[in-house]
Amino acid sequence: MQSGRGLIRLPPGPFISPSNLATVGVVMRTKVLVYAALLSLGFVITAWARPGPLPVLPAQENAAPLMNEPRQERVTPPVPPRGQMLYENHCMSCHESVVHIRGDLRSRSLAELRGRVSHWANALHLRWSKEEVEEVVTHLNTHYYKFESR
């Protein structure tokens, strides 16, 4: 910035005298205010131009669900049998279904299967009741062994 004989020269601009500097400030402030007013007016006009909610026709009133009605029926997933849940939670952590199709270690009767389930429930300190052991035996027999029930 150079100064000489009361003139201030801004690097890439015109010559502005100190007396005109105040006028330039007022003009710039006025332009900013005008632009701000036009911008806000544009937002107001845009808001006025948007249509409100459309009126509901009488035929549509009957088709629309009420506010307290559910829009879709609740679907509850099927609950697996208790024997299956017990087996999946406690037995599947050590082995998969492959253990039930091994030839030499496979249970050969329903009583042997019941004994194995009871043995492993006690070995793992599961504290299963006789009903829970029977539910797991029923699940295994239904899905893997297919022994005839007596």
C-alpha positions as CSV (number, residue, x, y, z in Angstrom):
1,M,0.0,0.0,0.0
2,Q,1.4,3.4,-1.0
3,S,0.3,6.8,0.1
4,G,1.1,10.0,-1.5
5,R,-0.7,13.4,-1.5
6,G,-3.7,12.2,0.4
7,L,-4.4,9.3,-2.0
8,I,-4.5,5.7,-0.8
9,R,-3.9,3.1,-3.5
10,L,-5.2,-0.4,-2.9
11,P,-3.1,-3.0,-4.7
12,P,-5.4,-4.1,-7.6
13,G,-8.1,-1.4,-7.4
14,P,-8.9,2.2,-8.1
15,F,-7.7,5.2,-6.3
16,I,-9.7,6.0,-3.2
17,S,-9.3,9.2,-1.3
18,P,-9.7,9.3,2.5
19,S,-12.8,11.4,2.1
20,N,-14.4,8.9,-0.3
21,L,-13.5,6.0,2.0
22,A,-16.4,6.7,4.3
23,T,-18.8,6.9,1.3
24,V,-17.5,3.5,0.0
25,G,-18.2,2.0,3.5
26,V,-21.8,3.3,3.5
27,V,-22.4,2.0,-0.1
28,M,-21.0,-1.4,0.8
29,R,-23.1,-1.6,3.9
30,T,-26.2,-0.6,1.9
31,K,-25.5,-3.3,-0.7
32,V,-25.1,-5.9,2.0
33,L,-28.4,-4.9,3.6
34,V,-30.2,-4.9,0.2
35,Y,-28.8,-8.3,-0.6
36,A,-29.9,-9.6,2.8
37,A,-33.4,-8.2,2.4
38,L,-33.8,-9.7,-1.1
39,L,-32.5,-13.1,0.1
40,S,-34.9,-13.2,3.0
41,L,-37.7,-12.0,0.8
42,G,-36.9,-14.9,-1.6
43,F,-37.3,-17.3,1.3
44,V,-40.6,-15.8,2.3
45,I,-42.0,-15.9,-1.3
46,T,-40.9,-19.5,-1.6
47,A,-42.7,-20.4,1.6
48,W,-45.8,-18.7,0.5
49,A,-45.7,-20.4,-2.9
50,R,-45.6,-23.9,-1.4
51,P,-49.1,-25.4,-1.2
52,G,-50.4,-26.5,2.2
53,P,-51.7,-30.0,2.9
54,L,-54.2,-31.2,0.4
55,P,-57.8,-31.6,1.6
56,V,-58.8,-35.2,2.2
57,L,-61.7,-36.3,0.0
58,P,-64.6,-38.2,1.7
59,A,-63.7,-41.4,-0.2
60,Q,-60.1,-41.2,1.2
61,E,-61.2,-40.8,4.8
62,N,-62.6,-44.3,5.0
63,A,-59.5,-45.8,3.4
64,A,-57.0,-44.0,5.8
65,P,-56.2,-45.8,9.1
66,L,-57.0,-44.1,12.3
67,M,-54.3,-42.6,14.4
68,N,-54.6,-45.3,17.1
69,E,-54.8,-48.2,14.7
70,P,-51.6,-50.1,13.9
71,R,-50.6,-49.7,10.2
72,Q,-49.4,-53.2,10.0
73,E,-50.3,-56.3,11.9
74,R,-47.6,-57.4,14.4
75,V,-45.9,-60.6,13.3
76,T,-44.5,-62.7,16.1
77,P,-41.8,-65.1,15.1
78,P,-42.4,-68.8,15.9
79,V,-41.0,-69.9,19.2
80,P,-38.8,-73.0,18.9
81,P,-39.5,-75.9,21.2
82,R,-37.8,-75.8,24.6
83,G,-35.7,-78.9,23.9
84,Q,-34.3,-77.2,20.8
85,M,-33.5,-74.0,22.7
86,L,-31.8,-76.0,25.4
87,Y,-29.8,-78.0,22.9
88,E,-28.7,-75.0,20.9
89,N,-27.7,-73.0,24.0
90,H,-25.8,-75.7,25.9
91,C,-24.8,-78.5,23.5
92,M,-24.0,-76.7,20.2
93,S,-21.1,-74.8,21.9
94,C,-19.0,-78.0,21.9
95,H,-20.3,-79.9,18.9
96,E,-22.4,-79.5,15.8
97,S,-25.0,-81.9,14.4
98,V,-22.2,-84.0,12.9
99,V,-21.8,-85.8,16.2
100,H,-25.2,-87.4,15.8
101,I,-24.3,-89.2,12.5
102,R,-21.0,-90.8,13.6
103,G,-21.3,-94.5,13.1
104,D,-19.4,-96.0,16.1
105,L,-20.3,-93.4,18.7
106,R,-23.9,-93.0,17.6
107,S,-26.7,-93.7,20.2
108,R,-28.4,-97.0,19.2
109,S,-31.6,-96.6,21.3
110,L,-33.8,-94.0,22.9
111,A,-32.7,-95.2,26.4
112,E,-29.0,-94.8,25.4
113,L,-29.7,-91.3,24.0
114,R,-31.5,-90.3,27.2
115,G,-28.5,-91.6,29.2
116,R,-26.0,-89.6,27.1
117,V,-28.1,-86.4,27.4
118,S,-28.4,-86.9,31.2
119,H,-24.7,-87.6,31.5
120,W,-23.6,-84.5,29.7
121,A,-26.1,-82.3,31.5
122,N,-24.6,-83.5,34.8
123,A,-21.0,-83.2,33.5
124,L,-21.7,-79.6,32.5
125,H,-23.4,-78.8,35.8
126,L,-26.6,-77.7,34.0
127,R,-29.0,-78.8,36.7
128,W,-31.6,-79.9,34.2
129,S,-34.8,-81.5,35.5
130,K,-36.1,-84.8,34.1
131,E,-38.5,-82.9,31.9
132,E,-35.8,-80.8,30.4
133,V,-33.7,-83.8,29.7
134,E,-36.7,-85.4,28.1
135,E,-37.3,-82.3,25.9
136,V,-33.8,-82.4,24.6
137,V,-34.0,-86.1,23.9
138,T,-37.3,-85.5,22.0
139,H,-35.6,-82.8,20.0
140,L,-32.6,-85.0,19.1
141,N,-34.8,-88.0,18.3
142,T,-37.1,-85.9,16.1
143,H,-34.3,-84.3,14.1
144,Y,-31.5,-86.8,14.0
145,Y,-32.1,-90.3,15.4
146,K,-35.8,-91.1,14.5
147,F,-36.1,-93.9,17.1
148,E,-39.6,-95.3,17.7
149,S,-41.1,-93.9,20.9
150,R,-42.7,-96.3,23.4
